[in-house]
Amino acid sequence: MIVSDSLLSVPLAGGAPMVLATPSEPQGLFVLGSTAYYQEWKPPGDVVGGGGVPLMAVPITGGAPSIFVSAFPAFTMSPGATDATSYYFSPASAVGKVGGLSKLTPPSTTLDALTTEQFIASSVAPYGEYVYFIGTDTALTTGFIGRVPKRGGGVEHLVSDIGVPVRTFTVDESGLYWVQPLGRWADGIHRGAPYVVQHAGLDGSQVTQILNDGPNSIAASHGQLYFTTSHEIDRVAATGGPITTVAKNQDAPTMLTIACANLVWANGLDTGPDGGSLRGSRMDGAVRSPDGSASGPRDGSVPEEASMIHGEGGGSPKLTRIVTACIPE
């Protein structure tokens, strides 16, 4: 995770964090295998090669950072996403040249363009043989949900006219989930409140509203959507229906993500006087113990609070990005 000007690694069960690197204004963090990759922010005048910034690599077990790619596209767009082998993202230079979707598959340092169609991908979700994404045309007037084969090829526009901006998006085996703004601005382009959560099949069919709310963070697995409220982590089925609380007594949770069978999120980033904290629970509502075992209810009932992973307030530096990885022991 990124905390201020530090790159940290911390066990999901909690424990002492390990400082992996101390770059200036790190961004674009992603993890593949046993390596974490990141960039340092550079002002537009300092980038090279029409938008290149060094992509750094550091072992997640500790070690000296090294330059992996000397002039990688600057992360001026939303961070991308990984599967088991590759990093997928929407590259852009400091002058705004947009290149659709590309991928990087270490140990290769070659950037492979997946598309010829130009768009900005504000949210990226690899699943199966495809990379799914929220796309916006380069004029920033039209939003859509699309997919492209991981090997590259033509872009399929699965759901059209979703408005601008739409950024909250995830995918699982049941289909696509996204937070849809229903209100239309007077300019006919932008949209806003009220918000709902929509679900569609992986081919974009059967768009259905499953939640009458607009959470700031969502994650999905096995036909269940996990989402944040102002004080809880909840879940609802991909078909809609009753809402189940997974973790209560939270403080403005956000950055919700999944690693193995664990939910991880940040607390108190907007409401607390300090940098907030990192919290977690099992996806079934049980709380992880320091030894990695799960304690608490496993029958669908709810524990009082999720476990603390990192940070307890007191003026600590603020979290700005969380990346989780399931590392075999």
Secondary structure, 3 states (H helix, E strand, C coil): CEECCEEEECCCCCCCCEEEECCCCEEEEEEECCEEEEEECCCHHHCECCCEEEEEEEECCCCCCEEEEEEEECECCCCCEECCCCEEECCECCCCCECCCEEECCCCCCEEECCCCCCEEEEEEEECCEEEEEEECCCCCCEEEEEEECCCCCCEEEECCCCECCCCEEEECCEEEEEEEEEECCCCCEEEEEEEEEEECCCCCCCEEEECCCCCCEEEECCEEEEECCCCEEEEECCCCCCEEEECCCCCCEEEEEECCEEEEEECCCCCCCCCEEEEEECCCCEECCCCCEECCCCCCCCCCCEEEECCCCCCCCEEECCCCCCCC
